[in-house]
């Protein structure tokens, strides 16, 4: 009898009960429709206080629930799930999945095809997440040639693309790669950036890292979501009120912020291989960023706006998003003049 690869989803959650309920409903229904044994779901609940645990226990009895105390963050929760998938479930493929997405109707079918084919046992496969309003716009994928894959047309000639790094929203990892490369680094990058660092490590070990448009999902991506991934100095320029700027400064030392100094320092090419990074590196990074913020207000407006326009072209969002981002700056400036 042919051995069917064991597939384990790993979903880190915390205080997003409605999102968690939605993704589990989609997954359990599709798995049931496929009638394929060996597909499991692991949820790592990192200290939710909104009834997430009780909801899972009551409505999704087939889900393997791992409880934590709120100290894991994303990377710690992912590692807990990966360890359980390998040691308890003997999974052959581990699938990272965020809970705030809606998977396509053929998602599980396509995932099973990838895992059962035998062609990806040495390849990490990343999916793509599209915006629910602008359905051709890819809002989460990763980087290829140091640029984001941001439009579905990127897959016009092939269902797959080579990747530099992957976002952790949808990632399929063969067990054999985990056994050689290890787990995400929960110490250096406990939250943001851990997915990027892990895919870099996988590539350095000689394995393929690719995007597949066969693993698709969507999400409600807001203008605020878009702007918070822009370089901090651009956010500083676009949000000139003191409260917003103070939030940006605080974000430099917050694990919740996607551009904190730990991420910036540890993902720098000179530091990725270092086990210990001197504290002064982080201090220098912090001071450097703050100085850049202060300088922005004194640089020629044409120069700043040109840099922002170049960034927006590279990110390739819909025209309406570009207009909304620029309009926020215009409105803010008008408010200051009133």
ABEGO torsion letter per residue (X at the ends): XBBBBBBBBBBBBBGBAAAAAAAAAAAAAAAAAAGBBGBBBBBBBBGBAAGAAAAAAAABAABBBBBBAGAAEAAAAAAAAAAAAAAAAGBABBBBBBAABBBBAAAAAAAAAAAAAGAAAABBBBBBBBBAABAABBABAEBBGGBBBABAAAAAABABBBBABBBAABBBBBAAAAAAAEBBBAAABABBGAAAAAAAAAAAAGBBBBBBAABBBBBBBBAAAAAAABBAAAAAAABABAAAAAAAAAAAABAABAABAAAAAAABAAAAABABBBAAAAAAAAAAAAAAAAAAAABBAAAAAAAAAAAAAAAGBBAAAAAAAAAAAAAAAAAAAX
